[in-house]
Amino acid sequence: MSGPGLIARYLDALAGQLPGPLVEELADGLEETYRHYLELGQAPEEAAQAAVAEFGAPELVAAEFARVHPARRAARLLLATGPVVASCWAVVLVTGRAWTRPVPVAARIVPGLALLAVVALLAVAARSTRYRSAGRAGAAGCLGTAALDASVIIGVLAADSSLRWAVVMAITASAARLALSVRLLRPALARSGLGSSGGPDPGLGAHLDRVPRAAQRRGVGQVQVAGDPHGDAVAAGVVGLMIIGG
């Protein structure tokens, strides 16, 4: 197999896991590395093999980009707000003696199922090592979180006009998370290829800067995609608290 052919196959493998703009940026770095080895006197096939070896397996490169995906960060931030917002609404339920009020079964089940679905999406985005999965799940989780917060605020205001201190506190917490969800949604959509613009993402350079520079050029294969035990424990605890408190 010729050198250019090997590089083309490598880029094709990356294209199956990463969006086009990212692959184009990586292709530039790979081409520069390839030319570097050619200048050292290596044959085209040997230069291509050396360049590809330095970049590392496509799976590792894709996993590293998934690790710094804005949607993954958004999911973790929203999961971290779960116990706080849930605690605020728990105070509303307790102080208002909500269990004494007749509530239709559907009104109990549907919000709970929606909450579980949103938590599941955010958990997938927070832990996924696949770029597209992290992006789409994170974007959907942001939208779901915003919808839940908006719904509960509207529902409470419509059902109870007396704004007790607990209600004001809970609405403030949900409104703050709603604003955070909207703020996090745009970069999550853009990096996932779900934005409205069909051209290159103007924030792509900043996204690439979050990947260690060695991973962009002649050291991608040296970047370790290691787990974060502390982060795993925090994420698991947050998910549990959201389910219990939500």
Summary of the structure (lengths in Angstrom):
residues: 246
radius of gyration: 23.1
end to end distance: 57.2
largest distance: 82.2
contacts: 788
relative contact order: 0.16
helix: 78%
strand: 0%
